[in-house]
């Protein structure tokens, strides 16, 4: 039933996984990602699989909206439980991403989490995260979200400077993210994160420093900082192509990264992945660590990706097509890949070298290290990126995977 396959093999209609993928599954960490494909408006730089109300339209029988979405997510979760069978185990992490998950009512989060608990169980101390746009929540809704069992919230701040937010087509006003952090802290969230973007056309070093200082003063225990990428097909890419905006410069981006690392480090944050800093190990995003260390996860929703034991698959992208398959009781999977041992090793190097915990020296060709002077250091039988190595991580990965 999955139809045309692009870049992979067909996913069986019943979603059945290869025996090799399920072997030993209960010894591996397991998380659940719930993709919420709705946004009030589309940011000019964003190429995520997300839709505004006008883009979805109102076709009878195919309408998918924030009001009805929880039913679809619940149906896929029950489908997932059947597919995993004896390999199902309690989720150590749940992550609501998007899109703008907080366009769903708090009750929808509760309904989804109730089914996760009933079908899989939640591990003791499970991390449950939602992303949120600052203008998509209020003090009251944050209290309601916390009461559903969500433990961690990540706000898309991006910048503290008005003209930078304008270029990014962000709709919140400066000051709103800091207010959201205060509300979230008052609501009792265990962990709070702010996401920043650097390298926006027109942003100066002073603008970036102001954003970092503002974020730190807000008091989250986690900060993510990502270089702006001009993605093909976005409104931002069209503006750059027309010459209205100057694309980010690699040297400028490198300088901004150094500013971020030094500013955050001075404030007590420690990098644990190239683009992420936390106040202590307990503030790290456990769900993302599961991705970076080769764990298993089931991705729920249109376009969501999943991985179990070296088999990776992705769902159909459009919400209407997704709803049609879910309603028919069939897998929403568009296609899948069964990774070879070499591909899994490449991914391990690609992801684990990005972590501050380092990469096992025993898995590295000693001859490769000599070509990485100044980019890596070696301590206690592990290889670690230097700050310069973080800026040139792709070079390190190429050297370690001949």
TORMAR-559924 format. One line per field, with one value per residue (C-alpha): residue number from 1; chain; x, y negated, z negated. Coordinates in pm, 1 decimal. Layout:
% residues N
numi	NUM ...
koldo	A ...
px	X ...
py	Y ...
pz	Z ...
% end
This chain:
% residues 402
numi	1 2 3 4 5 6 7 8 9 10 11 12 13 14 15 16 17 18 19 20 21 22 23 24 25 26 27 28 29 30 31 32 33 34 35 36 37 38 39 40 41 42 43 44 45 46 47 48 49 50 51 52 53 54 55 56 57 58 59 60 61 62 63 64 65 66 67 68 69 70 71 72 73 74 75 76 77 78 79 80 81 82 83 84 85 86 87 88 89 90 91 92 93 94 95 96 97 98 99 100 101 102 103 104 105 106 107 108 109 110 111 112 113 114 115 116 117 118 119 120 121 122 123 124 125 126 127 128 129 130 131 132 133 134 135 136 137 138 139 140 141 142 143 144 145 146 147 148 149 150 151 152 153 154 155 156 157 158 159 160 161 162 163 164 165 166 167 168 169 170 171 172 173 174 175 176 177 178 179 180 181 182 183 184 185 186 187 188 189 190 191 192 193 194 195 196 197 198 199 200 201 202 203 204 205 206 207 208 209 210 211 212 213 214 215 216 217 218 219 220 221 222 223 224 225 226 227 228 229 230 231 232 233 234 235 236 237 238 239 240 241 242 243 244 245 246 247 248 249 250 251 252 253 254 255 256 257 258 259 260 261 262 263 264 265 266 267 268 269 270 271 272 273 274 275 276 277 278 279 280 281 282 283 284 285 286 287 288 289 290 291 292 293 294 295 296 297 298 299 300 301 302 303 304 305 306 307 308 309 310 311 312 313 314 315 316 317 318 319 320 321 322 323 324 325 326 327 328 329 330 331 332 333 334 335 336 337 338 339 340 341 342 343 344 345 346 347 348 349 350 351 352 353 354 355 356 357 358 359 360 361 362 363 364 365 366 367 368 369 370 371 372 373 374 375 376 377 378 379 380 381 382 383 384 385 386 387 388 389 390 391 392 393 394 395 396 397 398 399 400 401 402
koldo	A A A A A A A A A A A A A A A A A A A A A A A A A A A A A A A A A A A A A A A A A A A A A A A A A A A A A A A A A A A A A A A A A A A A A A A A A A A A A A A A A A A A A A A A A A A A A A A A A A A A A A A A A A A A A A A A A A A A A A A A A A A A A A A A A A A A A A A A A A A A A A A A A A A A A A A A A A A A A A A A A A A A A A A A A A A A A A A A A A A A A A A A A A A A A A A A A A A A A A A A A A A A A A A A A A A A A A A A A A A A A A A A A A A A A A A A A A A A A A A A A A A A A A A A A A A A A A A A A A A A A A A A A A A A A A A A A A A A A A A A A A A A A A A A A A A A A A A A A A A A A A A A A A A A A A A A A A A A A A A A A A A A A A A A A A A A A A A A A A A A A A A A A A A A A A A A A A A A A A A A A A A A A A A A A A A A A A A A A A A A A A A A A A A A A A A A A A A A A A A A A A
px	0.0 282.8 294.7 588.6 918.5 1180.2 1530.8 1455.6 1273.8 898.5 765.1 531.0 169.6 177.4 500.2 682.8 1051.9 1337.0 1415.9 1767.4 1626.4 1426.9 1705.3 1834.9 1597.1 1509.3 1871.9 1873.6 1730.7 1398.3 1235.8 926.5 919.7 583.1 590.9 322.8 306.1 126.7 240.3 43.6 277.7 576.1 916.9 1117.2 1418.4 1224.4 1209.5 1063.1 762.0 503.6 185.7 -23.6 -403.5 -424.6 -173.8 -371.6 -701.4 -1041.6 -1109.9 -1400.9 -1288.3 -917.0 -888.7 -616.2 -599.5 -463.0 -809.4 -806.7 -438.1 -414.8 -646.4 -409.4 -100.8 -270.0 -361.0 0.1 124.1 -105.9 13.0 374.1 305.3 177.3 476.8 732.4 559.7 789.3 1055.7 839.5 972.6 918.3 1014.0 1298.0 1226.2 932.5 980.9 703.8 857.7 734.4 611.2 464.0 352.5 195.5 -72.9 -224.7 -437.8 -272.1 -539.3 -408.2 -61.5 -222.5 -415.0 -100.9 106.8 -166.7 -151.9 228.7 206.9 -57.8 101.4 472.2 512.7 736.1 1071.2 1139.1 1252.1 1154.6 1233.2 926.4 996.1 790.1 913.3 722.9 714.8 715.2 390.3 212.1 195.6 68.0 136.6 -183.7 -110.5 239.9 92.1 -150.7 129.6 334.6 34.9 13.5 355.0 582.9 913.0 1111.1 1026.1 1237.4 1149.6 1245.1 1398.5 1634.2 1735.6 1679.1 1706.7 1401.7 1556.2 1703.9 1368.9 1211.4 1449.2 1373.8 997.1 960.4 638.2 723.7 855.4 1188.4 1132.5 867.2 1105.0 1243.6 889.1 815.2 1117.3 988.2 644.0 789.2 1004.4 702.5 503.1 763.8 932.1 1244.4 1444.6 1408.8 1596.3 1630.2 1717.3 1922.2 2024.9 2337.3 2443.3 2114.5 2169.9 2209.9 2306.6 2623.0 2858.6 2704.6 2355.1 2468.8 2635.9 2316.0 2111.6 2348.7 2353.4 1975.5 1934.8 2177.3 2010.4 1674.1 1814.2 1747.6 1962.3 2015.2 2096.0 2116.9 2287.5 2268.6 2426.5 2166.7 2144.7 1980.9 1768.2 1665.7 1301.4 1252.4 1146.1 1485.6 1664.0 1453.9 1547.0 1916.3 1888.6 1729.6 2010.4 1786.5 1990.5 2355.1 2407.3 2589.6 2969.9 3155.6 3420.0 3154.2 2966.8 3286.2 3348.4 2993.8 3034.6 3347.8 3163.1 2881.4 3113.4 3318.6 3017.6 2819.3 3122.9 3193.8 2832.8 2862.6 2725.1 2928.7 2908.6 2809.0 2731.7 2866.4 2555.2 2432.7 2534.6 2393.8 2437.9 2547.8 2494.1 2139.5 2033.6 2142.2 1861.6 1832.1 1616.9 1877.7 2148.9 1951.6 1974.8 2343.4 2436.0 2247.6 1940.7 1600.6 1307.1 967.6 871.1 498.1 337.8 371.6 732.1 860.2 1170.3 1220.7 1511.1 1512.8 1821.2 1973.8 1646.0 1543.5 1217.0 1023.7 654.3 467.8 499.2 155.4 -91.1 -379.2 -182.7 -71.2 -429.0 -549.0 -301.2 -355.5 -732.0 -688.2 -483.5 -174.1 179.6 226.8 584.1 693.7 1018.3 1294.9 1662.8 1831.6 2175.1 2485.0 2751.1 2970.3 2686.1 2614.8 2982.2 2993.0 2691.0 2846.9 3159.9 2955.1 2739.9 2953.9 3252.3 3022.3 2983.7 3194.5 3206.6 3441.7 3487.6 3659.8 4022.3 4016.1 3774.1 4009.9 4292.9 4599.8 4735.5 4437.6 4507.3 4834.1 4649.4 4421.4 4672.0 4491.4 4149.3 4144.0 4298.3 4332.3 4264.2 4184.6 4156.6 3906.0 3932.8 3784.9 3727.4 3901.7 3710.3 3873.3 3784.6 3421.0 3437.0 3588.2 3397.9 3333.8 3709.7 3757.7 3486.2 3637.3 3976.5 3833.9 3628.7 3860.0
py	0.0 -255.6 -334.6 -499.9 -469.2 -743.6 -669.5 -341.2 -10.6 25.9 39.6 340.2 240.8 408.2 223.3 549.4 501.1 739.2 993.3 849.8 508.0 652.0 876.7 743.3 447.8 463.6 394.5 66.4 -268.6 -360.7 -696.5 -829.6 -1137.3 -1298.0 -1531.8 -1800.9 -1941.8 -2270.9 -2631.9 -2955.1 -3110.6 -2983.3 -3127.4 -3231.9 -3009.6 -2693.0 -2384.0 -2150.9 -1937.8 -2177.7 -2340.4 -2647.1 -2627.1 -2781.9 -2531.4 -2236.4 -2358.6 -2232.8 -1936.8 -1731.7 -1404.0 -1483.3 -1778.6 -1731.6 -1997.2 -2056.0 -1967.0 -1618.6 -1536.0 -1355.2 -1081.5 -1010.8 -1011.5 -772.4 -538.3 -526.5 -460.6 -160.2 -46.6 -80.8 132.6 414.9 389.1 399.4 683.8 834.9 579.1 297.8 147.3 -162.2 -491.1 -673.2 -989.9 -1147.2 -1453.3 -1664.8 -1853.2 -2039.0 -2261.0 -2416.1 -2141.4 -2393.1 -2468.5 -2149.5 -2189.2 -2067.6 -1796.8 -1654.8 -1613.6 -1437.4 -1200.2 -1107.6 -1058.7 -844.9 -608.2 -598.9 -503.0 -237.7 -82.4 -110.7 -247.5 -534.9 -460.2 -599.5 -958.4 -970.8 -1301.0 -1441.3 -1748.6 -1984.4 -2253.2 -2581.3 -2910.5 -3192.4 -3336.5 -2998.2 -2963.2 -3158.1 -3130.3 -2927.2 -2683.4 -2619.6 -2518.6 -2288.2 -2135.1 -2068.8 -1900.6 -1654.2 -1519.1 -1717.1 -1774.5 -1985.0 -2275.6 -2424.0 -2773.9 -2896.8 -3231.6 -3258.4 -3621.0 -3904.7 -4168.3 -4298.4 -4338.6 -3987.1 -3837.7 -4028.1 -3877.5 -3531.9 -3603.7 -3526.0 -3666.3 -3702.0 -4024.9 -4059.6 -3992.3 -3729.3 -3427.8 -3551.8 -3589.3 -3232.9 -3105.5 -3274.3 -3122.9 -2776.5 -2795.9 -2898.3 -2610.2 -2365.5 -2237.0 -2043.7 -2171.6 -2473.9 -2537.8 -2833.2 -2786.5 -3052.7 -3105.3 -3293.8 -3427.4 -3585.8 -3844.0 -4184.2 -4043.7 -4196.6 -4052.1 -4295.2 -4167.3 -3809.3 -3896.6 -4070.6 -3759.6 -3536.4 -3768.8 -3797.4 -3420.9 -3361.5 -3624.5 -3452.6 -3159.0 -2840.8 -2539.5 -2456.7 -2663.3 -2548.4 -2767.1 -2681.1 -2844.4 -2968.1 -2749.4 -2887.9 -2591.6 -2547.8 -2629.3 -2857.9 -3221.3 -3318.4 -3136.0 -3326.1 -3658.6 -3567.1 -3458.1 -3792.7 -3979.5 -4125.3 -3957.4 -3855.9 -3484.9 -3388.2 -3393.4 -3085.5 -3290.0 -3502.5 -3190.3 -3043.9 -3364.9 -3365.7 -3007.3 -3098.9 -3392.8 -3157.7 -2896.8 -3145.8 -3344.7 -3040.2 -2874.3 -3187.5 -3176.0 -2816.2 -2629.5 -2340.1 -2213.4 -1848.6 -1840.8 -2084.8 -2304.5 -2243.2 -2367.8 -2267.5 -2353.3 -2010.4 -1663.6 -1645.1 -1933.6 -1763.4 -1674.3 -1299.2 -1250.2 -1400.7 -1201.1 -890.2 -995.9 -1073.4 -745.9 -507.8 -430.3 -322.7 -556.1 -551.8 -872.0 -944.2 -1178.0 -1301.4 -1291.9 -1156.5 -935.2 -621.5 -389.2 -41.7 178.8 47.5 20.1 -337.7 -450.9 -769.2 -845.1 -1005.3 -1381.2 -1526.9 -1515.0 -1408.1 -1110.7 -1024.2 -1037.4 -818.1 -542.0 -559.0 -544.2 -235.6 -63.1 -54.9 -172.1 -541.9 -459.7 -602.9 -405.8 -249.0 -158.4 139.8 6.2 212.2 256.1 2.9 -250.3 -207.6 -257.6 -573.7 -711.2 -627.8 -826.1 -1110.9 -1149.1 -1042.1 -1256.9 -1558.1 -1478.9 -1614.2 -1258.3 -1172.5 -872.8 -542.2 -550.5 -175.4 -235.7 -484.7 -414.7 -556.3 -677.8 -910.3 -1098.5 -1240.1 -1431.3 -1595.4 -1804.9 -2086.2 -1939.6 -1655.7 -1560.8 -1218.2 -1141.7 -818.2 -612.7 -851.8 -1108.8 -1455.4 -1751.2 -2076.6 -2400.7 -2430.8 -2067.8 -2147.3 -2411.0 -2154.3 -1845.4 -1729.3 -1722.1 -1506.6 -1262.4 -1227.7 -1152.1 -887.4 -712.1 -653.3
pz	0.0 -55.7 317.0 489.4 308.6 322.4 197.6 23.8 32.1 -28.5 -382.7 -426.3 -475.8 -817.1 -907.2 -987.3 -1069.3 -981.1 -1250.8 -1276.5 -1369.7 -1657.8 -1788.8 -2119.0 -2106.8 -2474.1 -2565.4 -2370.6 -2483.6 -2323.3 -2263.2 -2088.8 -1867.5 -1789.2 -1491.0 -1498.6 -1143.0 -1210.1 -1223.7 -1248.2 -990.1 -793.2 -884.0 -579.1 -658.8 -747.9 -526.3 -791.0 -710.7 -846.9 -716.9 -787.3 -791.0 -443.6 -304.6 -440.8 -298.9 -401.7 -171.7 -313.5 -464.6 -448.3 -684.0 -944.1 -1211.1 -1561.0 -1691.3 -1533.5 -1528.4 -1863.2 -1732.3 -1442.7 -1665.8 -1908.0 -1621.5 -1501.4 -1853.8 -1880.7 -1538.2 -1656.6 -1961.0 -1738.0 -1504.6 -1786.1 -1969.2 -2230.6 -2137.2 -2278.4 -2598.9 -2813.8 -2654.8 -2827.2 -2627.0 -2445.5 -2226.5 -2070.8 -1777.2 -1474.5 -1342.0 -1651.6 -1890.3 -2126.3 -1870.2 -2012.2 -2322.1 -2644.1 -2661.1 -2331.1 -2484.3 -2777.9 -2552.1 -2357.2 -2671.3 -2828.2 -2530.2 -2535.2 -2902.0 -2839.1 -2528.4 -2607.8 -2956.5 -3058.8 -3218.7 -3564.4 -3527.9 -3160.3 -2990.0 -2811.4 -2598.5 -2389.8 -2158.1 -2170.7 -1986.6 -2243.4 -2108.3 -2110.3 -2489.2 -2787.7 -3157.6 -3192.7 -2907.6 -3038.7 -3373.9 -3191.7 -2984.3 -3296.1 -3455.0 -3162.5 -3262.6 -3030.0 -3208.7 -2962.2 -2729.1 -2449.9 -2327.9 -1980.8 -2073.9 -1770.5 -1847.3 -2093.1 -1818.8 -1632.5 -1288.2 -1301.5 -1398.4 -1109.0 -852.2 -993.1 -976.3 -1346.0 -1487.9 -1857.5 -2003.3 -2188.5 -2556.6 -2503.3 -2526.8 -2856.9 -2987.3 -2875.8 -3067.3 -3382.6 -3330.3 -3263.7 -3575.5 -3782.0 -3630.6 -3758.3 -3442.8 -3537.0 -3239.9 -3011.4 -2686.0 -2450.4 -2081.5 -1901.3 -1537.4 -1430.0 -1091.1 -983.6 -705.1 -867.5 -1207.8 -1358.0 -1616.6 -1865.2 -1779.2 -1837.8 -2166.5 -2276.1 -2196.5 -2391.2 -2691.7 -2690.0 -2670.8 -2957.3 -3175.3 -3120.7 -3317.5 -3112.6 -3195.3 -2826.4 -2517.0 -2154.7 -1895.1 -1525.5 -1222.3 -976.5 -668.0 -355.5 -250.9 112.7 177.9 -121.3 -109.9 -252.6 30.0 284.3 123.2 129.0 492.8 585.8 412.7 142.2 -131.0 -160.5 -235.0 -555.7 -529.1 -655.4 -835.5 -1003.2 -1110.8 -1258.6 -1450.3 -1585.0 -1701.0 -1895.0 -2052.6 -2154.4 -2301.6 -2498.1 -2622.6 -2727.4 -2886.9 -3091.5 -3214.6 -3337.0 -3038.8 -2897.5 -2541.9 -2515.7 -2142.4 -1886.8 -1887.5 -2243.4 -2586.6 -2926.3 -3293.3 -3409.8 -3263.5 -3398.2 -3174.9 -2852.3 -2612.3 -2671.1 -2361.5 -2130.4 -2306.1 -2212.4 -1844.5 -1865.6 -2036.6 -1806.4 -2017.0 -1888.0 -1838.5 -1673.4 -1492.2 -1489.4 -1235.5 -876.5 -758.1 -1090.7 -1080.8 -1289.8 -1363.9 -1517.7 -1517.0 -1194.7 -1002.4 -933.4 -776.7 -716.0 -691.2 -402.3 -430.7 -363.5 -655.8 -428.5 -290.7 -643.5 -773.8 -487.9 -568.1 -941.5 -892.5 -673.6 -944.6 -723.5 -784.6 -708.2 -603.9 -271.2 -243.6 -451.2 -453.1 -615.1 -698.1 -630.8 -899.0 -717.5 -702.6 -1071.5 -1153.1 -940.2 -1122.7 -1455.5 -1370.8 -1224.2 -1535.1 -1828.6 -1734.9 -1778.6 -2148.4 -2432.2 -2569.8 -2285.0 -2058.3 -2149.1 -2044.6 -1981.6 -1691.8 -1523.0 -1278.9 -1459.6 -1126.8 -1088.4 -1410.8 -1285.1 -1014.7 -1269.2 -1462.6 -1641.2 -1564.9 -1820.2 -2151.5 -2312.5 -2679.3 -2860.9 -2542.2 -2384.3 -2106.9 -2160.2 -1930.6 -2013.3 -1960.4 -1619.2 -1555.2 -1622.8 -1351.7 -1112.9 -1228.0 -871.2 -810.1 -1118.1 -1011.5 -662.3 -813.5 -1046.8 -775.1 -478.9
% end
